[in-house]
C-alpha cells in the first residue's frame, strides 16, 4: 500500500513545510523560555538572534533552504517536461517565465540562507537583504507560478488549483505590503542603537510593531502554504539520475596503463 505522501515527490514539500514550522517553533520556545523575546508575536528573526537559539535556528533554516531549492527545481523540471510533451506555441511565454522562476528560486533560497547565517544582531544589513530576497522575491515567485498555472489550463491542470494559488498570492502580497508599511512606522532599535527585543503596550510605536510582527508571521505562513499546493502536482513526477562511466577505470590512458603498472609491481595490495 502506497500512502498519498509516498507518491512521486510529494514528500518533499511536506518535509519542507513541517521542518520549517518546526524550526520556527523550536527557536520561539527556546527564546521565550530564556526571556530573550516577548511571547506575544516577536519577529521570527528575533527568536533566532541570540545564543543558543541562533545556532539551532541557523542550522535548521539552512536545511529548509536546501529543501526549498529542491522543491523549486522539481517544479521547474515538471513544467519544462509538460512543455516539451505538449509542444504548443501558446506555451512560449510559459517557457520564458519558467526559466525566470528558476532564477528567482536560486535567489530566494540564497535569501533564506542569508537570514539563517547572518543574524540581525551581527550583520543587520545582510540579514535584511536576505529577508527581502526570501519574502519579496518569494511573493513575486508565487504570482509568477500562479500565472503559469493559469496558462497551463486546461491542458495540464484544473482551474481550482489556480484559484487556490491565487488566494495564497493575495494573502502574501497583503502581508508583505502591510508589513513593510508597519515596519516603516516604527523603530527596531533603542536609544543605544541595539536591537529592541522587548516591547510593552503603550510604548511609542508598539501598535505598528505588533502589526508588523503579526504580518511577518502571516507572510511566512502563506509562503509555506504555497508549497503545500505543490503536493498533488509532485505526486505525478519522479526525479532520477543516470550514471554513465566514460571509462572502465580512472586511469586517463585506459586499461593498458593499469596492466603496465601491475606488471611493474606498482600496485600495492
C-alpha atoms as one frame of an Amber mdcrd trajectory, in Angstrom:
protein
   0.000   0.000   0.000   1.372   3.388  -1.032   0.311   6.344   1.088  -0.536
   9.656  -0.562   2.661  11.309   0.669   4.762   8.473  -0.803   3.600   9.054
  -4.355   6.178  10.651  -6.604   7.982  13.541  -4.897   5.051  14.593  -2.696
   7.089  14.005   0.449   9.434  16.907  -0.369   7.059  19.903   0.055   5.571
  18.169   3.098   9.016  17.844   4.658   9.867  21.451   3.814   6.733  22.900
   5.409   6.806  20.701   8.519  10.548  21.199   9.039  10.346  24.975   8.640
   7.435  25.269  11.068   9.404  23.091  13.478  12.351  25.469  13.036  10.233
  28.497  13.934   8.588  26.783  16.888  11.860  25.443  18.295  13.621  28.800
  18.250  10.462  30.507  19.546  10.114  28.150  22.526  13.783  28.446  23.461
  13.844  32.247  23.082  10.660  32.734  25.137  11.741  30.297  27.845  15.053
  32.144  28.214  13.350  35.536  28.259  15.150  36.698  25.105  11.882  37.779
  23.438   8.324  38.507  24.497   5.846  35.664  23.974   3.382  37.851  22.057
   4.321  37.787  18.355   8.041  38.556  18.242   9.745  38.878  14.875  10.734
  35.477  13.522  14.330  36.672  13.270  14.261  37.844  16.906  13.619  34.282
  18.065  16.890  33.223  16.425  19.044  36.242  17.194  20.715  35.162  20.442
  22.609  32.092  21.500  21.919  29.214  21.788  18.728  29.523  19.725  20.598
  31.378  16.971  22.736  28.293  16.257  19.712  25.990  16.190  17.704  28.442
  14.084  20.539  28.884  11.596  21.268  25.191  11.167  17.633  24.181  10.785
  16.836  27.051   8.408  19.809  26.116   6.218  18.211  22.695   5.778  14.963
  24.449   4.838  16.833  26.461   2.200  18.197  23.284   0.606  14.773  21.595
   0.699  13.143  24.697  -0.800  15.650  24.787  -3.660  14.963  21.103  -4.350
  11.201  21.769  -4.420  11.507  24.736  -6.740  13.859  22.870  -9.055  11.423
  19.953  -9.308   8.616  22.394 -10.087  10.797  23.891 -12.837  11.545  20.466
 -14.329   7.889  19.435 -14.119   6.663  22.483 -16.030   9.520  22.086 -18.509
   8.592  18.439 -19.036   4.971  19.240 -19.846   6.052  21.977 -22.240   8.250
  19.528 -24.147   5.462  16.951 -24.231   2.725  19.285 -25.457   4.821  21.340
 -27.912   2.255  24.132 -28.192   3.225  27.636 -29.304   0.952  29.228 -26.719
   3.339  27.945 -24.054   6.291  30.023 -25.264   5.576  32.658 -22.613   5.302
  29.885 -20.015   8.717  28.573 -21.015  10.304  32.002 -20.516   8.539  32.560
 -17.208   9.537  29.114 -16.007  13.210  29.923 -16.583  12.819  33.271 -14.835
  11.143  31.450 -11.956  14.128  29.114 -11.633  16.442  32.131 -11.453  14.226
  33.594  -8.742  14.301  30.254  -6.932  18.070  30.408  -6.505  17.882  33.955
  -5.146  15.022  33.079  -2.800  16.919  30.165  -1.286  20.060  32.294  -1.075
  17.983  34.817   0.869  16.778  32.121   3.260  20.371  31.062   3.826  21.451
  34.665   4.464  18.685  35.056   7.047  19.852  31.839   8.699  23.558  32.660
   8.830  23.604  36.441   9.350  21.594  37.270  12.459  20.217  40.771  12.820
  22.397  41.300  15.892  25.594  40.621  13.916  25.211  41.881  10.327  21.838
  43.607  10.119  22.036  44.825   6.518  22.918  41.399   5.134  20.081  39.930
   7.181  17.638  42.455   5.725  18.841  41.762   2.184  18.233  38.068   2.792
  14.749  38.755   4.129  13.884  40.859   1.076  15.136  38.150  -1.263  13.202
  35.457   0.581   9.915  37.290   1.137   9.984  39.879  -1.650  11.054  37.595
  -4.477   9.102  34.799  -2.825   5.873  36.758  -3.219   6.756  37.607  -6.813
   7.530  33.940  -7.477   4.095  32.969  -6.188   2.399  35.256  -8.706   4.661
  34.008 -11.476   3.830  30.365 -10.766   0.143  31.218 -10.439   0.188  32.782
 -13.888   1.935  29.680 -15.244  -0.810  27.575 -13.657  -3.424  29.759 -15.348
  -1.761  29.468 -18.762  -1.467  25.675 -18.489  -5.227  25.271 -18.004  -6.929
  23.103 -19.223  -4.189  21.022 -20.894  -2.186  20.299 -17.729  -4.088  21.385
 -14.619  -7.540  22.385 -13.454  -8.859  25.814 -12.557  -9.336  25.123  -8.847
  -5.597  24.883  -8.202  -5.208  28.239  -9.938  -7.807  29.791  -7.617  -6.126
  28.263  -4.560  -2.725  29.612  -5.530  -4.157  32.996  -6.398  -5.754  33.231
  -2.941  -2.404  32.455  -1.293  -0.734  35.069  -3.516  -3.193  37.759  -2.456
  -2.626  36.979   1.236   1.151  37.078   0.730   1.019  40.389  -1.119  -1.213
  41.996   1.505   1.011  40.751   4.318   4.184  41.892   2.541   2.919  45.385
   1.733   1.218  45.795   5.104   4.277  44.570   6.972   6.544  46.911   5.027
   4.330  49.901   5.850   4.025  48.921   9.514   7.779  48.400   9.846   8.467
  51.832   8.370   6.229  53.368  11.055   8.253  52.008  13.962  11.869  51.548
  15.000  13.548  48.277  15.920  16.484  49.808  17.812  16.639  51.524  21.184
  18.441  54.702  22.223  21.758  52.824  22.465  21.453  51.587  18.890  20.802
  47.979  19.887  18.041  45.741  18.533  14.903  46.168  20.634  13.585  42.737
  21.662  11.093  43.691  24.387   8.023  45.832  23.882   5.281  46.944  26.250
   1.763  48.100  25.366   1.570  51.878  25.335   5.129  52.419  24.190   5.568
  54.666  21.133   5.344  52.544  18.007   4.006  49.477  19.825   0.898  49.138
  17.658   2.892  49.401  14.434   5.434  46.936  15.800   2.719  44.435  16.703
   1.093  44.775  13.286   4.487  44.288  11.629   5.307  41.112  13.542   1.856
  39.588  13.010   2.037  40.279   9.281   5.519  38.758   9.122   4.190  35.508
  10.606   1.254  35.619   8.186   3.641  36.174   5.267   5.848  33.269   6.311
   2.782  31.055   6.755   1.350  31.952   3.349   4.721  31.383   1.677   4.891
  27.903   3.168   1.232  27.310   2.297   2.122  27.862  -1.354   4.450  24.875
  -1.193   1.517  22.807   0.050  -0.220  23.459  -3.278   2.602  21.523  -4.965
   1.797  18.260  -3.174  -0.713  16.893  -5.686   1.452  18.071  -8.585   4.513
  16.361  -7.142   2.602  13.092  -6.854   2.800  12.973 -10.655   6.583  13.277
 -11.027   9.677  11.304 -10.119  13.197  12.668 -10.496  16.022  10.218 -11.204
  19.671  10.248 -12.242  21.611   8.117 -14.699  25.215   7.075 -14.092  27.468
   6.870 -17.154  31.092   5.748 -16.795  33.253   7.076 -19.615  35.994   4.505
 -18.978  36.329   1.201 -17.179  38.950   2.675 -14.825  40.015   6.079 -13.561
  43.324   5.912 -15.423  43.429   8.570 -18.127  45.331   6.392 -20.597  42.947
   3.464 -20.335  43.331  -0.152 -19.372  46.833  -0.508 -20.856  48.358   1.774
 -18.218  46.752  -0.270 -15.440  48.214  -3.503 -16.850  51.646  -1.884 -17.161
  51.593  -0.773 -13.518  50.533  -4.229 -12.363  53.365  -5.843 -14.324  55.867
  -3.324 -12.918  54.763  -4.099  -9.348  53.489  -0.525  -8.674  50.167  -1.764
  -7.303  50.350  -2.394  -3.573  47.708  -4.751  -2.181
